[in-house]
Amino acid sequence: MTVRAPLDGVVTARQANVGANVDGTMPLFTVVDLSTVWVVGDLYEHDFSRVGVGRSATITASAFPDLALRGTVSYIDPQLSRD
């Protein structure tokens, strides 16, 4: 059976499995819109001058080394940590 989602997105959780008993109140899938996401990062003190609200940023991850995600810095938390 084909189940169509009422919105575009990515399935991030699936509670439905072949042979499972379900009822009308049970969520079968979780679908999220990942077109906009927040990335939280930590900076070293010597990099503070290179980052500012409105500046562009590029994020990479070792899991996808050929993928570079570009965005804009929209918030800088004023907290400092010794770690």
C-alpha positions as CSV (number, residue, x, y, z in Angstrom):
1,M,0.0,0.0,0.0
2,T,1.3,3.5,-0.9
3,V,1.1,6.0,1.9
4,R,1.3,9.6,0.8
5,A,2.4,12.3,3.1
6,P,0.4,15.6,3.3
7,L,3.7,17.6,2.9
8,D,7.1,17.4,1.3
9,G,10.0,16.3,3.5
10,V,12.2,13.6,4.7
11,V,11.1,10.6,6.8
12,T,13.1,10.7,10.0
13,A,11.2,8.1,12.0
14,R,9.1,5.0,10.9
15,Q,6.9,3.2,13.4
16,A,5.1,1.2,10.7
17,N,6.6,-2.1,9.8
18,V,5.3,-5.0,7.6
19,G,2.8,-7.0,9.6
20,A,2.4,-4.5,12.4
21,N,-1.1,-3.8,13.8
22,V,-2.0,-0.1,13.6
23,D,-5.0,2.0,14.4
24,G,-6.1,5.5,13.3
25,T,-4.5,7.2,16.2
26,M,-1.0,5.7,15.8
27,P,1.6,7.9,14.1
28,L,3.2,5.8,11.3
29,F,5.9,8.1,10.1
30,T,7.6,11.4,11.1
31,V,8.2,13.6,8.2
32,V,10.2,16.8,8.6
33,D,11.0,19.7,6.3
34,L,14.8,20.1,6.2
35,S,14.9,22.9,3.8
36,T,15.9,25.2,6.7
37,V,18.0,24.0,9.6
38,W,20.0,25.4,12.4
39,V,23.7,24.4,12.9
40,V,25.3,25.0,16.2
41,G,29.1,25.2,16.3
42,D,31.9,26.0,18.7
43,L,34.6,28.5,17.9
44,Y,38.1,29.0,19.2
45,E,38.8,32.4,20.5
46,H,41.2,33.3,17.7
47,D,38.4,32.7,15.2
48,F,35.9,35.2,16.8
49,S,36.9,38.1,14.5
50,R,36.1,35.9,11.4
51,V,32.4,35.2,12.3
52,G,29.6,37.7,12.5
53,V,25.8,37.9,12.1
54,G,25.0,38.2,8.4
55,R,28.3,36.7,7.3
56,S,28.2,33.6,5.0
57,A,29.2,30.2,6.4
58,T,30.0,26.8,4.8
59,I,29.4,23.6,6.8
60,T,31.0,20.3,5.9
61,A,30.7,16.9,7.6
62,S,33.0,13.9,7.5
63,A,30.0,11.7,6.7
64,F,29.5,13.6,3.4
65,P,33.0,14.9,2.5
66,D,31.9,16.1,-1.0
67,L,28.9,18.0,0.3
68,A,29.3,21.7,1.3
69,L,26.2,23.4,2.8
70,R,26.2,27.1,2.6
71,G,24.2,29.5,4.8
72,T,24.3,32.7,6.8
73,V,25.1,33.3,10.4
74,S,21.9,34.6,12.0
75,Y,22.7,34.4,15.8
76,I,25.8,34.3,18.0
77,D,25.2,33.1,21.5
78,P,27.1,35.4,23.9
79,Q,28.2,32.5,26.2
80,L,31.9,31.6,26.7
81,S,33.2,28.2,27.9
82,R,36.6,27.2,29.2
83,D,36.3,23.8,27.3
